[in-house]
């Protein structure tokens, strides 16, 4: 007897839960939306050269583990 898509998805999710995982939902900006690139550029200009940007970039550089990157 064939298994329906719904049954396969349910079994897959049960397996993930049994492995100690849980589902979450994340909403992210739609990069395809009109005006997205312009808004990114605007926000970049706002923080460009600011003290907070410099501190954050310094932190990222210190915290980054680049040893295994090629």
NUPA-405263 format. One record per residue (C-alpha): residue in one letter; x, y, z negated. Coordinates in nm, 2 decimals, padded with zeros to 4 digits. Layout:
 res     c1     c2     c3
   A      X      Y      Z
...
//
This chain:
 res     c1     c2     c3
   X  00.00  00.00  00.00
   X  00.16  00.34  00.10
   X  00.24  00.58 -00.17
   X  00.10  00.93 -00.12
   X  00.32  01.24 -00.12
   X  00.15  01.35 -00.44
   X  00.24  01.02 -00.61
   X  00.60  01.04 -00.49
   X  00.64  01.40 -00.62
   X  00.48  01.30 -00.95
   X  00.72  01.01 -00.99
   X  01.02  01.23 -00.90
   X  00.92  01.49 -01.16
   X  00.87  01.22 -01.42
   X  01.22  01.09 -01.35
   X  01.36  01.44 -01.39
   X  01.18  01.49 -01.72
   X  01.30  01.15 -01.84
   X  01.65  01.27 -01.76
   X  01.60  01.56 -02.00
   X  01.52  01.83 -01.74
   X  01.22  02.06 -01.73
   X  01.07  02.27 -01.45
   X  01.09  02.64 -01.45
   X  00.97  02.90 -01.20
   X  01.20  03.19 -01.10
   X  01.08  03.49 -00.90
   X  01.35  03.66 -00.70
   X  01.34  03.96 -00.46
   X  01.23  03.88 -00.11
   X  01.54  03.96  00.10
   X  01.33  03.95  00.42
   X  01.11  04.23  00.30
   X  01.12  04.56  00.49
   X  01.34  04.81  00.30
   X  01.53  04.55  00.10
   X  01.87  04.63  00.24
   X  01.81  05.01  00.21
   X  01.72  04.96 -00.16
   X  02.03  04.76 -00.22
   X  02.24  05.03 -00.06
   X  02.07  05.30 -00.27
   X  02.13  05.11 -00.60
   X  02.49  05.05 -00.50
   X  02.54  05.42 -00.44
   X  02.39  05.50 -00.78
   X  02.64  05.29 -00.98
   X  02.94  05.33 -00.75
   X  03.23  05.46 -00.95
   X  03.04  05.49 -01.27
   X  03.21  05.39 -01.60
   X  02.95  05.11 -01.65
   X  03.03  04.97 -01.31
   X  03.41  04.97 -01.38
   X  03.36  04.81 -01.72
   X  03.13  04.54 -01.57
   X  03.37  04.46 -01.29
   X  03.65  04.44 -01.53
   X  03.45  04.20 -01.75
   X  03.36  03.98 -01.45
   X  03.72  03.96 -01.34
   X  03.83  03.86 -01.69
   X  03.55  03.61 -01.73
   X  03.57  03.45 -01.39
   X  03.73  03.11 -01.36
   X  03.89  03.11 -01.02
   X  04.14  02.83 -01.08
   X  03.96  02.57 -00.86
   X  03.84  02.81 -00.59
   X  04.00  02.78 -00.25
//
